[in-house]
Amino acid sequence: MTTNVEVVRRIQDSISRGQIIEAMSHLARDIRWEVNTMNREAAPWFKQYRGRSGVVEFFEALSQVEMRDFAVKAVVGGGDLVTVWLHLEFASPSGRSVDMDEVQIWTFADGKVQSVDLFPDTLAIANAFA
């Protein structure tokens, strides 16, 4: 039997290869995908998304950056809760660089991802988009 940690690792691998659709079968139809930030205006993808189409919308908004590094540092969890620690490096459309770590909290129910909460370095991203 596949654990939720293994599922998240597979999804992260798909994302790192730009294969977003490949990951969709693991997501609940009504998934909530949210970037947690105080300033929703700081970057185009800083908002809450609903449903699988919302996840696609998130990645479309994120696609305007030039991703230079996407490295999973750790995936830990138990039961229906999985935490991911990522290192990301990218350039904004203006060419400003962001080099940061991000934490993600993944919640499962009935074998599907119900929610993903992203906790990026919002100040670093806001400065790159200023």
The first five atom37 places (N, CA, C, CB, O) and aatype in JSON, in Angstrom:
{
  "aatype": [12, 16, 16, 2, 19, 6, 19, 19, 1, 1, 9, 5, 3, 15, 9, 15, 1, 7, 5, 9, 9, 6, 0, 12, 15, 8, 10, 0, 1, 3, 9, 1, 17, 6, 19, 2, 16, 12, 2, 1, 6, 0, 0, 14, 17, 13, 11, 5, 18, 1, 7, 1, 15, 7, 19, 19, 6, 13, 13, 6, 0, 10, 15, 5, 19, 6, 12, 1, 3, 13, 0, 19, 11, 0, 19, 19, 7, 7, 7, 3, 10, 19, 16, 19, 17, 10, 8, 10, 6, 13, 0, 15, 14, 15, 7, 1, 15, 19, 3, 12, 3, 6, 19, 5, 9, 17, 16, 13, 0, 3, 7, 11, 19, 5, 15, 19, 3, 10, 13, 14, 3, 16, 10, 0, 9, 0, 2, 0, 13, 0],
  "atom_mask": [
    [1, 1, 1, 1, 1],
    [1, 1, 1, 1, 1],
    [1, 1, 1, 1, 1],
    [1, 1, 1, 1, 1],
    [1, 1, 1, 1, 1],
    [1, 1, 1, 1, 1],
    [1, 1, 1, 1, 1],
    [1, 1, 1, 1, 1],
    [1, 1, 1, 1, 1],
    [1, 1, 1, 1, 1],
    [1, 1, 1, 1, 1],
    [1, 1, 1, 1, 1],
    [1, 1, 1, 1, 1],
    [1, 1, 1, 1, 1],
    [1, 1, 1, 1, 1],
    [1, 1, 1, 1, 1],
    [1, 1, 1, 1, 1],
    [1, 1, 1, 0, 1],
    [1, 1, 1, 1, 1],
    [1, 1, 1, 1, 1],
    [1, 1, 1, 1, 1],
    [1, 1, 1, 1, 1],
    [1, 1, 1, 1, 1],
    [1, 1, 1, 1, 1],
    [1, 1, 1, 1, 1],
    [1, 1, 1, 1, 1],
    [1, 1, 1, 1, 1],
    [1, 1, 1, 1, 1],
    [1, 1, 1, 1, 1],
    [1, 1, 1, 1, 1],
    [1, 1, 1, 1, 1],
    [1, 1, 1, 1, 1],
    [1, 1, 1, 1, 1],
    [1, 1, 1, 1, 1],
    [1, 1, 1, 1, 1],
    [1, 1, 1, 1, 1],
    [1, 1, 1, 1, 1],
    [1, 1, 1, 1, 1],
    [1, 1, 1, 1, 1],
    [1, 1, 1, 1, 1],
    [1, 1, 1, 1, 1],
    [1, 1, 1, 1, 1],
    [1, 1, 1, 1, 1],
    [1, 1, 1, 1, 1],
    [1, 1, 1, 1, 1],
    [1, 1, 1, 1, 1],
    [1, 1, 1, 1, 1],
    [1, 1, 1, 1, 1],
    [1, 1, 1, 1, 1],
    [1, 1, 1, 1, 1],
    [1, 1, 1, 0, 1],
    [1, 1, 1, 1, 1],
    [1, 1, 1, 1, 1],
    [1, 1, 1, 0, 1],
    [1, 1, 1, 1, 1],
    [1, 1, 1, 1, 1],
    [1, 1, 1, 1, 1],
    [1, 1, 1, 1, 1],
    [1, 1, 1, 1, 1],
    [1, 1, 1, 1, 1],
    [1, 1, 1, 1, 1],
    [1, 1, 1, 1, 1],
    [1, 1, 1, 1, 1],
    [1, 1, 1, 1, 1],
    [1, 1, 1, 1, 1],
    [1, 1, 1, 1, 1],
    [1, 1, 1, 1, 1],
    [1, 1, 1, 1, 1],
    [1, 1, 1, 1, 1],
    [1, 1, 1, 1, 1],
    [1, 1, 1, 1, 1],
    [1, 1, 1, 1, 1],
    [1, 1, 1, 1, 1],
    [1, 1, 1, 1, 1],
    [1, 1, 1, 1, 1],
    [1, 1, 1, 1, 1],
    [1, 1, 1, 0, 1],
    [1, 1, 1, 0, 1],
    [1, 1, 1, 0, 1],
    [1, 1, 1, 1, 1],
    [1, 1, 1, 1, 1],
    [1, 1, 1, 1, 1],
    [1, 1, 1, 1, 1],
    [1, 1, 1, 1, 1],
    [1, 1, 1, 1, 1],
    [1, 1, 1, 1, 1],
    [1, 1, 1, 1, 1],
    [1, 1, 1, 1, 1],
    [1, 1, 1, 1, 1],
    [1, 1, 1, 1, 1],
    [1, 1, 1, 1, 1],
    [1, 1, 1, 1, 1],
    [1, 1, 1, 1, 1],
    [1, 1, 1, 1, 1],
    [1, 1, 1, 0, 1],
    [1, 1, 1, 1, 1],
    [1, 1, 1, 1, 1],
    [1, 1, 1, 1, 1],
    [1, 1, 1, 1, 1],
    [1, 1, 1, 1, 1],
    [1, 1, 1, 1, 1],
    [1, 1, 1, 1, 1],
    [1, 1, 1, 1, 1],
    [1, 1, 1, 1, 1],
    [1, 1, 1, 1, 1],
    [1, 1, 1, 1, 1],
    [1, 1, 1, 1, 1],
    [1, 1, 1, 1, 1],
    [1, 1, 1, 1, 1],
    [1, 1, 1, 1, 1],
    [1, 1, 1, 0, 1],
    [1, 1, 1, 1, 1],
    [1, 1, 1, 1, 1],
    [1, 1, 1, 1, 1],
    [1, 1, 1, 1, 1],
    [1, 1, 1, 1, 1],
    [1, 1, 1, 1, 1],
    [1, 1, 1, 1, 1],
    [1, 1, 1, 1, 1],
    [1, 1, 1, 1, 1],
    [1, 1, 1, 1, 1],
    [1, 1, 1, 1, 1],
    [1, 1, 1, 1, 1],
    [1, 1, 1, 1, 1],
    [1, 1, 1, 1, 1],
    [1, 1, 1, 1, 1],
    [1, 1, 1, 1, 1],
    [1, 1, 1, 1, 1],
    [1, 1, 1, 1, 1],
    [1, 1, 1, 1, 1]
  ],
  "atom_positions": [
    [[0.84, -1.19, 0.0], [0.0, 0.0, 0.0], [0.88, 1.25, 0.0], [-0.96, 0.0, 1.23], [1.88, 1.32, 0.72]],
    [[0.51, 2.22, -0.8], [1.25, 3.47, -0.91], [0.88, 4.4, 0.23], [0.98, 4.14, -2.27], [-0.3, 4.59, 0.52]],
    [[1.88, 4.97, 0.88], [1.62, 5.91, 1.97], [1.38, 7.31, 1.4], [2.8, 5.94, 2.97], [1.72, 7.58, 0.25]],
    [[0.81, 8.18, 2.21], [0.58, 9.56, 1.8], [1.91, 10.29, 1.57], [-0.25, 10.3, 2.84], [1.99, 11.15, 0.7]],
    [[2.93, 9.95, 2.34], [4.26, 10.55, 2.11], [4.75, 10.17, 0.72], [5.27, 10.08, 3.2], [5.29, 11.02, 0.01]],
    [[4.58, 8.92, 0.32], [5.01, 8.49, -1.01], [4.2, 9.19, -2.1], [4.85, 6.97, -1.15], [4.75, 9.56, -3.14]],
    [[2.91, 9.39, -1.87], [2.07, 10.11, -2.84], [2.58, 11.53, -3.02], [0.6, 10.12, -2.38], [2.71, 12.01, -4.15]],
    [[2.87, 12.21, -1.92], [3.36, 13.6, -2.01], [4.71, 13.63, -2.72], [3.47, 14.25, -0.6], [4.97, 14.53, -3.51]],
    [[5.58, 12.67, -2.44], [6.87, 12.61, -3.15], [6.65, 12.46, -4.66], [7.73, 11.43, -2.62], [7.33, 13.11, -5.45]],
    [[5.69, 11.61, -5.05], [5.39, 11.45, -6.48], [4.86, 12.74, -7.09], [4.36, 10.32, -6.68], [5.25, 13.13, -8.19]],
    [[3.97, 13.41, -6.36], [3.43, 14.67, -6.85], [4.54, 15.71, -6.99], [2.33, 15.2, -5.9], [4.6, 16.41, -8.0]],
    [[5.42, 15.8, -6.0], [6.52, 16.77, -6.06], [7.44, 16.45, -7.25], [7.33, 16.76, -4.75], [7.92, 17.36, -7.92]],
    [[7.68, 15.17, -7.5], [8.48, 14.78, -8.65], [7.81, 15.22, -9.95], [8.71, 13.26, -8.66], [8.47, 15.75, -10.85]],
    [[6.5, 15.02, -10.06], [5.76, 15.45, -11.25], [5.87, 16.97, -11.42], [4.27, 15.03, -11.16], [6.11, 17.46, -12.53]],
    [[5.69, 17.69, -10.33], [5.77, 19.16, -10.39], [7.16, 19.59, -10.83], [5.42, 19.77, -9.01], [7.29, 20.49, -11.66]],
    [[8.2, 18.97, -10.28], [9.57, 19.37, -10.63], [9.87, 19.16, -12.11], [10.57, 18.58, -9.79], [10.72, 19.84, -12.68]],
    [[9.16, 18.22, -12.73], [9.32, 17.95, -14.16], [8.32, 18.72, -15.01], [9.18, 16.47, -14.42], [8.28, 18.55, -16.23]],
    [[7.51, 19.58, -14.37], [6.52, 20.35, -15.11], [5.32, 19.54, -15.55], [0.0, 0.0, 0.0], [4.58, 19.98, -16.44]],
    [[5.1, 18.38, -14.97], [4.01, 17.48, -15.35], [2.85, 17.61, -14.35], [4.51, 16.02, -15.41], [2.58, 16.68, -13.59]],
    [[2.19, 18.74, -14.35], [1.13, 19.04, -13.39], [-0.06, 18.09, -13.57], [0.67, 20.49, -13.54], [-0.61, 17.59, -12.58]],
    [[-0.44, 17.83, -14.79], [-1.59, 16.97, -15.06], [-1.36, 15.57, -14.51], [-1.88, 16.91, -16.58], [-2.29, 14.91, -14.05]],
    [[-0.12, 15.11, -14.55], [0.23, 13.79, -14.02], [-0.16, 13.64, -12.54], [1.74, 13.54, -14.19], [-0.49, 12.55, -12.08]],
    [[-0.11, 14.75, -11.8], [-0.39, 14.73, -10.36], [-1.89, 14.8, -10.05], [0.31, 15.87, -9.69], [-2.28, 14.51, -8.92]],
    [[-2.71, 15.17, -10.99], [-4.12, 15.45, -10.74], [-4.92, 14.27, -10.18], [-4.77, 15.91, -12.01], [-5.88, 14.47, -9.44]],
    [[-4.54, 13.05, -10.52], [-5.3, 11.9, -10.05], [-5.23, 11.73, -8.54], [-4.8, 10.64, -10.74], [-6.06, 11.03, -7.95]],
    [[-4.26, 12.35, -7.9], [-4.1, 12.26, -6.45], [-4.87, 13.36, -5.7], [-2.63, 12.33, -6.09], [-4.94, 13.34, -4.47]],
    [[-5.43, 14.3, -6.44], [-6.1, 15.44, -5.82], [-7.6, 15.24, -5.78], [-5.77, 16.72, -6.59], [-8.2, 14.76, -6.74]],
    [[-8.2, 15.61, -4.65], [-9.67, 15.59, -4.55], [-10.24, 16.6, -5.55], [-10.15, 15.93, -3.09], [-9.61, 17.61, -5.85]],
    [[-11.41, 16.31, -6.05], [-12.04, 17.24, -7.01], [-12.23, 18.63, -6.43], [-13.39, 16.68, -7.47], [-12.13, 19.63, -7.14]],
    [[-12.5, 18.7, -5.13], [-12.77, 20.0, -4.47], [-11.58, 20.48, -3.63], [-14.02, 19.89, -3.59], [-11.76, 21.16, -2.63]],
    [[-10.36, 20.11, -4.04], [-9.16, 20.47, -3.29], [-9.09, 21.99, -3.04], [-7.91, 20.01, -4.05], [-9.52, 22.8, -3.86]],
    [[-8.54, 22.34, -1.88], [-8.21, 23.74, -1.57], [-6.7, 23.86, -1.59], [-8.8, 24.19, -0.18], [-6.0, 23.15, -0.86]],
    [[-6.18, 24.76, -2.42], [-4.74, 24.98, -2.59], [-4.52, 26.45, -2.27], [-4.22, 24.6, -4.06], [-5.03, 27.32, -2.98]],
    [[-3.78, 26.75, -1.22], [-3.69, 28.14, -0.77], [-2.26, 28.57, -0.46], [-4.54, 28.34, 0.46], [-1.5, 27.85, 0.19]],
    [[-1.92, 29.76, -0.95], [-0.66, 30.4, -0.57], [-0.99, 31.3, 0.61], [-0.03, 31.22, -1.78], [-1.78, 32.23, 0.5]],
    [[-0.37, 31.0, 1.75], [-0.65, 31.74, 2.98], [0.27, 32.95, 3.07], [-0.48, 30.83, 4.22], [1.49, 32.83, 3.2]],
    [[-0.34, 34.12, 3.0], [0.4, 35.38, 3.01], [-0.5, 36.49, 3.5], [0.96, 35.7, 1.62], [-1.72, 36.42, 3.36]],
    [[0.08, 37.5, 4.07], [-0.69, 38.67, 4.51], [-0.96, 39.62, 3.35], [0.06, 39.41, 5.64], [-1.91, 40.4, 3.39]],
    [[-0.12, 39.57, 2.32], [-0.22, 40.51, 1.2], [-0.54, 39.74, -0.08], [1.09, 41.32, 1.04], [0.36, 39.28, -0.77]],
    [[-1.81, 39.62, -0.39], [-2.25, 38.88, -1.58], [-1.85, 39.56, -2.88], [-3.76, 38.71, -1.55], [-1.87, 38.94, -3.94]],
    [[-1.48, 40.83, -2.81], [-1.12, 41.58, -4.02], [0.36, 41.45, -4.38], [-1.47, 43.04, -3.84], [0.77, 41.92, -5.44]],
    [[1.17, 40.82, -3.52], [2.61, 40.81, -3.71], [3.07, 39.97, -4.9], [3.27, 40.3, -2.47], [4.11, 40.25, -5.5]],
    [[2.31, 38.94, -5.26], [2.67, 38.1, -6.4], [1.38, 37.57, -7.03], [3.61, 36.91, -5.96], [0.37, 37.4, -6.34]],
    [[1.42, 37.3, -8.32], [0.2, 36.88, -9.03], [-0.43, 35.58, -8.52], [0.52, 36.72, -10.48], [-1.62, 35.38, -8.72]],
    [[0.33, 34.72, -7.89], [-0.21, 33.43, -7.43], [-0.52, 33.41, -5.94], [0.77, 32.34, -7.74], [-0.81, 32.34, -5.41]],
    [[-0.48, 34.54, -5.26], [-0.74, 34.62, -3.82], [-2.24, 34.69, -3.56], [-0.03, 35.85, -3.2], [-2.78, 35.76, -3.3]],
    [[-2.9, 33.55, -3.62], [-4.32, 33.5, -3.32], [-4.75, 32.07, -3.0], [-5.15, 34.06, -4.49], [-3.92, 31.17, -2.94]],
    [[-6.02, 31.88, -2.81], [-6.59, 30.56, -2.56], [-7.22, 30.06, -3.85], [-7.63, 30.6, -1.4], [-7.88, 30.82, -4.57]],
    [[-7.02, 28.79, -4.12], [-7.56, 28.16, -5.32], [-8.45, 27.01, -4.9], [-6.42, 27.68, -6.26], [-8.21, 26.37, -3.87]],
    [[-9.48, 26.74, -5.69], [-10.42, 25.65, -5.39], [-10.52, 24.72, -6.59], [-11.82, 26.2, -5.03], [-10.56, 25.16, -7.73]],
    [[-10.57, 23.44, -6.3], [-10.75, 22.43, -7.34], [-9.49, 22.2, -8.16], [0.0, 0.0, 0.0], [-8.52, 22.95, -8.08]],
    [[-9.54, 21.13, -8.94], [-8.39, 20.79, -9.78], [-8.08, 21.88, -10.79], [-8.63, 19.47, -10.51], [-6.91, 22.15, -11.08]],
    [[-9.11, 22.52, -11.31], [-8.87, 23.61, -12.26], [-8.18, 24.78, -11.57], [-10.2, 24.07, -12.91], [-7.4, 25.5, -12.19]],
    [[-8.47, 24.97, -10.28], [-7.79, 26.0, -9.51], [-6.31, 25.71, -9.36], [0.0, 0.0, 0.0], [-5.49, 26.63, -9.39]],
    [[-5.97, 24.44, -9.19], [-4.55, 24.06, -9.08], [-3.84, 24.36, -10.41], [-4.41, 22.54, -8.71], [-2.71, 24.85, -10.41]],
    [[-4.5, 24.06, -11.51], [-3.93, 24.4, -12.82], [-3.75, 25.92, -12.92], [-4.84, 23.88, -13.97], [-2.72, 26.38, -13.42]],
    [[-4.72, 26.67, -12.46], [-4.63, 28.15, -12.48], [-3.42, 28.62, -11.65], [-5.94, 28.78, -11.93], [-2.71, 29.53, -12.06]],
    [[-3.2, 28.0, -10.48], [-2.03, 28.35, -9.65], [-0.75, 28.17, -10.46], [-1.99, 27.47, -8.36], [0.09, 29.07, -10.5]],
    [[-0.6, 27.02, -11.09], [0.64, 26.76, -11.83], [0.76, 27.64, -13.07], [0.71, 25.31, -12.23], [1.87, 27.97, -13.48]],
    [[-0.36, 28.02, -13.67], [-0.3, 28.96, -14.79], [0.21, 30.31, -14.31], [-1.7, 29.12, -15.45], [1.03, 30.93, -14.98]],
    [[-0.28, 30.78, -13.15], [0.2, 32.05, -12.59], [1.68, 31.97, -12.22], [-0.63, 32.44, -11.35], [2.42, 32.92, -12.43]],
    [[2.09, 30.84, -11.69], [3.48, 30.63, -11.29], [4.41, 30.51, -12.5], [3.59, 29.39, -10.42], [5.61, 30.74, -12.37]],
    [[3.87, 30.14, -13.65], [4.7, 29.89, -14.83], [5.38, 31.14, -15.37], [3.87, 29.27, -15.92], [6.25, 31.04, -16.23]],
    [[4.99, 32.32, -14.89], [5.66, 33.52, -15.38], [7.04, 33.72, -14.77], [4.8, 34.73, -15.1], [7.78, 34.61, -15.19]],
    [[7.41, 32.91, -13.78], [8.76, 32.98, -13.24], [9.63, 31.96, -13.95], [8.77, 32.74, -11.7], [9.14, 30.96, -14.47]],
    [[10.93, 32.22, -13.96], [11.89, 31.28, -14.53], [12.45, 30.45, -13.37], [13.04, 32.03, -15.31], [13.27, 30.93, -12.6]],
    [[12.0, 29.22, -13.27], [12.43, 28.34, -12.19], [13.85, 27.88, -12.46], [11.47, 27.12, -12.04], [14.16, 27.33, -13.52]],
    [[14.71, 28.11, -11.48], [16.12, 27.71, -11.61], [16.47, 26.52, -10.72], [17.03, 28.88, -11.27], [17.37, 25.75, -11.05]],
    [[15.76, 26.37, -9.62], [16.01, 25.24, -8.73], [14.72, 24.9, -8.0], [17.15, 25.56, -7.71], [14.02, 25.78, -7.5]],
    [[14.41, 23.63, -7.94], [13.25, 23.1, -7.23], [13.74, 21.82, -6.58], [12.0, 22.84, -8.19], [13.82, 20.78, -7.23]],
    [[14.07, 21.89, -5.3], [14.64, 20.74, -4.61], [13.84, 20.42, -3.35], [16.11, 21.01, -4.24], [13.63, 21.27, -2.49]],
    [[13.41, 19.19, -3.28], [12.71, 18.72, -2.09], [13.77, 18.37, -1.06], [11.77, 17.49, -2.41], [14.6, 17.48, -1.28]],
    [[13.73, 19.08, 0.09], [14.7, 18.82, 1.15], [14.2, 17.74, 2.1], [14.99, 20.11, 1.93], [15.0, 16.95, 2.61]],
    [[12.89, 17.69, 2.34], [12.33, 16.68, 3.24], [10.83, 16.56, 3.01], [12.63, 17.03, 4.71], [10.15, 17.53, 2.69]],
    [[10.34, 15.33, 3.18], [8.91, 15.05, 3.18], [8.68, 14.15, 4.38], [8.41, 14.38, 1.82], [9.21, 13.04, 4.45]],
    [[7.89, 14.63, 5.33], [7.62, 13.86, 6.54], [6.12, 13.87, 6.81], [8.4, 14.42, 7.76], [5.41, 14.8, 6.44]],
    [[5.66, 12.82, 7.45], [4.24, 12.81, 7.77], [3.82, 11.53, 8.44], [0.0, 0.0, 0.0], [4.59, 10.58, 8.6]],
    [[2.59, 11.56, 8.83], [1.96, 10.4, 9.43], [0.47, 10.53, 9.25], [0.0, 0.0, 0.0], [-0.1, 11.61, 9.41]],
    [[-0.16, 9.43, 8.9], [-1.6, 9.49, 8.71], [-1.97, 10.4, 7.57], [0.0, 0.0, 0.0], [-1.42, 10.31, 6.48]],
    [[-2.92, 11.29, 7.83], [-3.46, 12.16, 6.78], [-2.78, 13.52, 6.69], [-4.91, 12.37, 7.01], [-3.29, 14.41, 6.02]],
    [[-1.63, 13.69, 7.35], [-0.92, 14.97, 7.34], [0.52, 14.76, 6.88], [-0.95, 15.63, 8.75], [1.25, 13.93, 7.44]],
    [[0.92, 15.51, 5.85], [2.28, 15.42, 5.3], [2.83, 16.83, 5.2], [2.3, 14.69, 3.9], [2.13, 17.75, 4.77]],
    [[4.1, 17.0, 5.59], [4.78, 18.3, 5.51], [5.95, 18.18, 4.55], [5.26, 18.78, 6.91], [6.69, 17.19, 4.56]],
    [[6.11, 19.2, 3.72], [7.19, 19.24, 2.73], [8.05, 20.47, 3.0], [6.62, 19.25, 1.27], [7.54, 21.55, 3.3]],
    [[9.36, 20.28, 2.88], [10.31, 21.39, 2.98], [11.01, 21.46, 1.62], [11.36, 21.18, 4.17], [11.69, 20.51, 1.22]],
    [[10.84, 22.57, 0.93], [11.4, 22.76, -0.41], [12.44, 23.87, -0.42], [10.29, 23.08, -1.42], [12.39, 24.79, 0.4]],
    [[13.36, 23.77, -1.35], [14.22, 24.9, -1.69], [13.87, 25.31, -3.11], [15.76, 24.55, -1.55], [13.83, 24.48, -4.01]],
    [[13.61, 26.59, -3.29], [13.24, 27.13, -4.61], [14.15, 28.29, -4.96], [11.76, 27.57, -4.64], [14.51, 29.1, -4.1]],
    [[14.51, 28.35, -6.2], [15.21, 29.52, -6.72], [14.6, 29.84, -8.07], [16.77, 29.27, -6.82], [14.46, 28.96, -8.92]],
    [[14.22, 31.11, -8.25], [13.63, 31.5, -9.52], [13.86, 32.98, -9.76], [12.12, 31.17, -9.54], [14.29, 33.71, -8.87]],
    [[13.58, 33.4, -10.99], [13.68, 34.81, -11.37], [12.29, 35.31, -11.73], [14.67, 35.01, -12.55], [11.54, 34.63, -12.43]],
    [[11.96, 36.5, -11.24], [10.69, 37.13, -11.58], [10.75, 37.64, -13.02], [10.36, 38.3, -10.59], [11.83, 37.66, -13.61]],
    [[9.63, 38.06, -13.6], [9.64, 38.58, -14.96], [10.6, 39.77, -15.14], [8.24, 38.99, -15.37], [11.09, 40.01, -16.25]],
    [[10.86, 40.51, -14.06], [11.79, 41.64, -14.15], [13.25, 41.2, -14.04], [11.48, 42.67, -13.07], [14.16, 42.02, -14.19]],
    [[13.47, 39.91, -13.77], [14.83, 39.39, -13.67], [15.37, 39.32, -12.25], [0.0, 0.0, 0.0], [16.48, 38.83, -12.03]],
    [[14.6, 39.81, -11.28], [15.06, 39.74, -9.89], [14.99, 38.3, -9.4], [14.21, 40.66, -8.98], [14.04, 37.58, -9.68]],
    [[16.02, 37.9, -8.67], [16.12, 36.52, -8.19], [15.5, 36.33, -6.82], [17.56, 36.09, -8.15], [15.53, 37.23, -5.97]],
    [[14.95, 35.16, -6.63], [14.45, 34.72, -5.32], [15.13, 33.39, -5.03], [12.85, 34.59, -5.31], [15.12, 32.47, -5.85]],
    [[15.71, 33.29, -3.85], [16.34, 32.06, -3.37], [15.78, 31.82, -1.99], [17.94, 32.16, -3.36], [16.11, 32.55, -1.05]],
    [[14.92, 30.81, -1.82], [14.17, 30.67, -0.58], [13.83, 29.22, -0.28], [12.9, 31.5, -0.64], [13.96, 28.34, -1.12]],
    [[13.4, 29.01, 0.94], [12.8, 27.75, 1.34], [11.31, 27.97, 1.52], [13.46, 27.2, 2.65], [10.87, 29.09, 1.79]],
    [[10.55, 26.91, 1.37], [9.11, 26.95, 1.53], [8.66, 25.71, 2.28], [8.39, 27.06, 0.15], [9.21, 24.63, 2.08]],
    [[7.68, 25.87, 3.13], [7.06, 24.75, 3.82], [5.66, 24.58, 3.26], [7.04, 24.97, 5.36], [4.96, 25.56, 3.01]],
    [[5.26, 23.33, 3.08], [3.92, 23.01, 2.6], [3.28, 22.0, 3.54], [3.96, 22.47, 1.14], [3.95, 21.08, 4.02]],
    [[2.01, 22.18, 3.8], [1.26, 21.23, 4.62], [0.17, 20.63, 3.74], [0.65, 21.92, 5.9], [-0.69, 21.33, 3.22]],
    [[0.23, 19.31, 3.58], [-0.7, 18.55, 2.75], [-1.62, 17.76, 3.65], [0.06, 17.61, 1.76], [-1.16, 17.06, 4.55]],
    [[-2.93, 17.86, 3.41], [-3.92, 17.13, 4.19], [-4.67, 16.17, 3.28], [-4.9, 18.09, 4.9], [-5.12, 16.55, 2.19]],
    [[-4.81, 14.93, 3.73], [-5.47, 13.88, 2.96], [-6.78, 13.47, 3.62], [-4.56, 12.65, 2.8], [-6.93, 13.59, 4.84]],
    [[-7.72, 13.0, 2.82], [-8.94, 12.35, 3.3], [-9.37, 11.36, 2.23], [-10.09, 13.41, 3.6], [-9.35, 11.67, 1.04]],
    [[-9.73, 10.19, 2.64], [-10.19, 9.15, 1.72], [-9.19, 8.88, 0.59], [-11.53, 9.54, 1.12], [-9.58, 8.58, -0.54]],
    [[-7.9, 8.98, 0.91], [-6.86, 8.67, -0.06], [-6.54, 9.75, -1.07], [0.0, 0.0, 0.0], [-5.72, 9.53, -1.96]],
    [[-7.16, 10.91, -0.95], [-6.92, 12.01, -1.89], [-6.43, 13.25, -1.13], [-8.22, 12.35, -2.68], [-6.72, 13.42, 0.06]],
    [[-5.67, 14.1, -1.83], [-5.22, 15.36, -1.24], [-6.41, 16.31, -1.16], [-4.05, 16.0, -2.07], [-6.99, 16.67, -2.19]],
    [[-6.78, 16.71, 0.06], [-7.91, 17.61, 0.28], [-7.49, 19.07, 0.31], [-8.61, 17.26, 1.58], [-8.23, 19.96, -0.13]],
    [[-6.28, 19.32, 0.84], [-5.81, 20.7, 0.91], [-4.29, 20.74, 0.91], [-6.37, 21.41, 2.15], [-3.63, 19.81, 1.37]],
    [[-3.77, 21.85, 0.38], [-2.34, 22.13, 0.41], [-2.2, 23.58, 0.82], [-1.65, 21.84, -0.99], [-2.76, 24.48, 0.2]],
    [[-1.44, 23.79, 1.9], [-1.15, 25.14, 2.38], [0.33, 25.42, 2.16], [-1.54, 25.31, 3.89], [1.19, 24.7, 2.68]],
    [[0.62, 26.46, 1.39], [1.99, 26.84, 1.07], [2.41, 28.01, 1.94], [2.13, 27.19, -0.44], [1.65, 28.96, 2.14]],
    [[3.63, 27.93, 2.47], [4.17, 28.99, 3.31], [5.52, 29.42, 2.74], [4.3, 28.51, 4.79], [6.57, 28.98, 3.22]],
    [[5.5, 30.29, 1.71], [6.75, 30.74, 1.08], [7.34, 31.93, 1.85], [6.5, 31.12, -0.39], [6.75, 32.45, 2.79]],
    [[8.52, 32.33, 1.41], [9.15, 33.55, 1.92], [8.49, 34.72, 1.18], [10.73, 33.54, 1.72], [8.97, 35.16, 0.14]],
    [[7.39, 35.2, 1.73], [6.58, 36.21, 1.01], [7.33, 37.52, 0.82], [5.29, 36.47, 1.76], [7.11, 38.2, -0.18]],
    [[8.2, 37.89, 1.76], [8.96, 39.14, 1.6], [9.93, 39.04, 0.43], [9.72, 39.48, 2.89], [10.04, 39.97, -0.36]],
    [[10.63, 37.92, 0.32], [11.57, 37.75, -0.79], [10.85, 37.81, -2.13], [12.32, 36.42, -0.65], [11.34, 38.41, -3.09]],
    [[9.68, 37.17, -2.19], [8.91, 37.18, -3.44], [8.37, 38.58, -3.72], [7.76, 36.17, -3.39], [8.45, 39.06, -4.85]],
    [[7.82, 39.23, -2.7], [7.3, 40.59, -2.89], [8.39, 41.53, -3.38], [6.71, 41.13, -1.57], [8.14, 42.35, -4.26]],
    [[9.59, 41.42, -2.84], [10.7, 42.28, -3.3], [11.05, 42.0, -4.75], [11.93, 42.06, -2.42], [11.4, 42.93, -5.48]],
    [[10.96, 40.77, -5.19], [11.27, 40.42, -6.58], [10.2, 40.94, -7.54], [11.4, 38.9, -6.73], [10.49, 41.18, -8.71]],
    [[8.96, 41.13, -7.04], [7.87, 41.62, -7.89], [7.61, 43.11, -7.7], [6.6, 40.83, -7.6], [6.71, 43.67, -8.34]],
    [[8.38, 43.76, -6.85], [8.16, 45.22, -6.59], [8.58, 46.05, -7.76], [8.94, 45.68, -5.34], [8.47, 47.28, -7.72]]
  ]
}
